[in-house]
Structures are given as structure tokens and as C-alpha cells.
Amino acid sequence: MSSLIQAVNLGKEYPLLKGVLRIFGGLNFTVESGDIVAIMGASGVGKTTLLNLLGALDRPTEGTVFIDGEDLFSEDEKKLAKIRNRKIGFVFQFFHLLPEFTTLENVSLPLMIAGRSREDAETKGLDILREVVLEEKASCRPAQLSGGEQQRVAIARALINEPKLLLADEPTGNLDWKTGEHILRLLLDLHERRGLSSIIVTHNEKVARFCRKTYMMERGELKLSA
């Protein structure tokens, strides 16, 4: 099995008024193609920082990340944005849907940003809304949807560009457990059917049990749990 994503000697620190705040350093991490892994750890330990680096939403202080053998941080911001849009899907705890847009418009937007026509983007948007069982809510705005429905819209938006890598940051953290479990089962189903590689950041052991591997992040180190 080949590696889809590799973090090599990855480090991140933030400047303070005096000195720096070092989140982690020398971190190495690999996710094989088709794998689904959880990253656990206490709040503030650096899980989201790591996910942002793996998804090229932020640049590391040291080290780099490879996706499909491509060195992300050797690229300029324009090329990096294209890689994100083409290869990586993001799902967040807070759904980040645009309130003035309909469900279909929210889902279709990444394709239109990538240069597809509105007609093509919305045709594909309807297809993926069927996958997450929300086709009948295509004309609704986010405020008209439940929390679970909003997260399904966010998942559809994350996958519309057919990425290879799905990064989910506490995807059930804003939901009750019954709804959250439904979202997790949907993510697992989509992961299998679409041949994704997936990383789920969570502090919830119930969520981690849905994944094939679990890593613990403690004091700037990432270790595979037994």
C-alpha cells in the first residue's frame, strides 16, 4: 500500500512578545492510501494545528508535507490553493456554510471556484446531495436545516471536487451523539465508496473507534495507540 500523505520533521511555533510558543517539532506521520485514522488528544495539544498543516491551510515553521509525493510547501500560494481545491476536502466542527446561499449553491461553490460552469457545478452538486440524502433540501438555506443536515451539506461540499484526502476536525463535536453517529457512518460509507484517505481529529473515544488506527498527541509527540 502506498503513502498518500507524509509529514516529515514537521514543526510549528508561533511568535510571542517574548520568545516563541512551540506547538510541536520533528513530527513524522504517514497515512497510507485508503486508510482512515483518528488523531486524539486533549484540547490545546496541537491537533487542529497539525490538521491545518496537513491540509496546507497554514505553513510549518520547519519540515514539510508530501501529498502523492508532491512537496506542498515548495509551492507558492496560488499553486497551493489549486492543490487544496483539487486533492483535499475539509469538514469542520462548525459547518462554515454561507448563510445567504442555498444548500445546492454551498455544495457547488468549490467547483465554480475551480472554473466549472454554474450548470455543470450544480448538476454535480445535486448528484452528491443524493449521496448524502439531502436532494430534497437543495433549495433550503442553512438556517432552515438541522445541525446534522448542515454537516451533511458540509461533507457534500468537501467531496464535490473528488479529493483523495478528507480532513475532518471534530466533525461530530457540535452534534448530539445520535446525530453524530449517523454522520460518522455516512463518512465511513463515503470513505469506502470513494476510495478516500481520511484523518479525523477528535477528543472522543467513541469517534476514534470508527477508525482503523488511532494516534495520540501528547506534549508535541504523535504516537500510534495499541
HELIX and SHEET records of a PDB file:
HELIX    1   1 LYS A   47  LEU A   54  1                                   8    
HELIX    2   2 LEU A   72  SER A   74  5                                   3    
HELIX    3   3 GLU A   77  LYS A   87  1                                  11    
HELIX    4   4 THR A  103  ILE A  113  1                                  11    
HELIX    5   5 ARG A  118  GLU A  131  1                                  14    
HELIX    6   6 GLU A  135  LYS A  137  5                                   3    
HELIX    7   7 PRO A  142  GLN A  144  5                                   3    
HELIX    8   8 GLY A  147  LEU A  159  1                                  13    
HELIX    9   9 TRP A  177  ARG A  194  1                                  18    
HELIX   10  10 GLU A  205  ALA A  208  1                                   4    
SHEET    1   A 4 VAL A  20  GLU A  32  0                                        
SHEET    2   A 4 SER A   3  PRO A  15 -1                                        
SHEET    3   A 4 GLU A  62  ILE A  67 -1                                        
SHEET    4   A 4 GLU A  70  ASP A  71 -1                                        
SHEET    1   B 6 ILE A  88  PHE A  92  0                                        
SHEET    2   B 6 LEU A 165  ASP A 169  1                                        
SHEET    3   B 6 SER A 197  VAL A 201  1                                        
SHEET    4   B 6 ILE A  36  MET A  40  1                                        
SHEET    5   B 6 LYS A 213  GLU A 218  1                                        
SHEET    6   B 6 GLU A 221  LEU A 224 -1                                        
END                                                                             
